[in-house]
Amino acid sequence: MKEKYYISTAITYTSGKPHIGNTYEIILADAIARFKRAEGYDVYFQTGTDEHGEKIELKAKEAGVAPQEFVDDVAHTIQGIWDRMNTSYDRFVRTTDKKHEEQVQKIFKKMYDKGDIYKGEYRGLYCTPCESFWTESQLVDGKCPDCGREVKEATEEAYFFKLSKYQDRLVEYIESHPEFIQPESRKNEMLNNFIKPGLQDLCVSRTSFDWGIPVTFDPKHVVYVWLDALTNYITNIGYDVDNPTDEFKKYWPADLHLIGKDIIRFHTIYWPCFLWSLDIELPKQVFGHPWLLTNNDKIGKSRGNAIYADDLADLFGVDAVRYYVLHEIPFANDGNLTYELMIERYNSDLANILGNLVNRTISMDKKYFEGIVPEIGVAEPIDEDLKETVRNATLHTKEAMDRLRVADAIDAVFEIFRRSNKYIDETTPWTLAKEGNMERLKTVIYNLLESIRIGAVLLHSFLPETAEKIYHQLNTDKNDFESIKEFGALESGKSVNNPEALFARIDKDKFLEELQK
Ligand code: ME8
């Protein structure tokens, strides 16, 4: 029996086309999901769209279409980008799916019957774009702390969820489960800034707009977006208030909710309390990843600086985009994207370190051994150093992935390619060939081909298409984690395929000039 691993991303708002920052998240989740599968887990990977709310209702109105038509269109675009980026999600869920809507209604009723939801009147400072009520103390310079826009006084009849009831339990839980919130620095922020000062009951319904899931027993109310959105993690794997399915029993609790840092609050305060109200276990971990900035600035569709993943993929290729975002956004700090940086990384890492290595090695095998993978011949101490690097890199990649340090994991894989390039400089195969030292040359070429194979197997979770191109060039089907436990699984005697450039070098000045035009 394989151990299960349930990973989810946030569900993206269908307010418009997602930018490269939103897309980073699905790529990050994909890398983790692929790696877990390769490690032998039974992975369930869920993503999707968050489609209700006042903002989306307004957007649809602006576009002159019905909300459903609007969200159908945007959800289609979002899924298209996720597919273009070669992400291996198992299910793409939408909050307008009937199954989800029905369960949200039942959940709302169950919480109401339990006494955790009650009717009251909301008075507060409301930010329309963020669909959030704020207290005076939460405002920054009198404005919405999330988006910096004006808030307005608002009152409405509303249902409330008794967050306050769960405050002590939440503090106790977070303090006794240090792994629950990642990065850990976020844990203190949640405890000290939000939870310990006192949790106010949360308004969980609205009457001021229609585009939402109606409350069954009071249909002028629609369910507040966060109760609708967060429950996607359980409704889509078969949660049912009366009779949860086997799928739910198998996959819940989720192992990882991967989300951006701005919505940690919702996932580590509201969500645990909702789950406790339903008597359900909490997810094992919530990782609030940092943000991707463009030109060191927050990406905003309205700021006009949004960059889109599909445009980047047209320019650089899908794997180059995946590489950039996975590598440039470390575990806890924001990353930056510019075309200049992207070209530099592309040339230095993908074209030079990886592409050249593969091309040179396959070409040498063709030249010296007619493309046959040689037997090991004469060994020298330096070979051990290469093998040691490969072994360590394998170990470090796995360790880094266990700690969700995806950028570090990629660096660890690239250590193999760096070391292999150095091995070429050290062993100078062309000199060995000139001297007719073919027994030594065989070993050198074999070791290089095998190091590349192991590197490709580790690389697969991050750059799947590139790894597959490498398998093809090496003509090998030894591509699982089992095959990289020992150095030497690549079969001698088989023929490699023709070398093909993986990443053609980019002329930066020319490229930027073209882009300007
Ligand atoms: O928040 N860099 O949806 P969303 C990295 N519907 N990640 C970013 C980012 C950036 N520049 N900008 C946004 C929502 N994100 C809700 C989620 S979950 C039950 C409901 C991340 O479309 C953001 O943090 O605004 C979030 O995790 C995801 O993109 C979708 O953002």
Residues whose N, C-alpha, C, O or C-beta is under 5 A from the ligand:
A	BS01	ME8	A10 I11 T12 Y13 G21 N22 Y24 E25 D50 A229 L230 I259 G260 K261 D262 I263 P290 W291 L292 I299
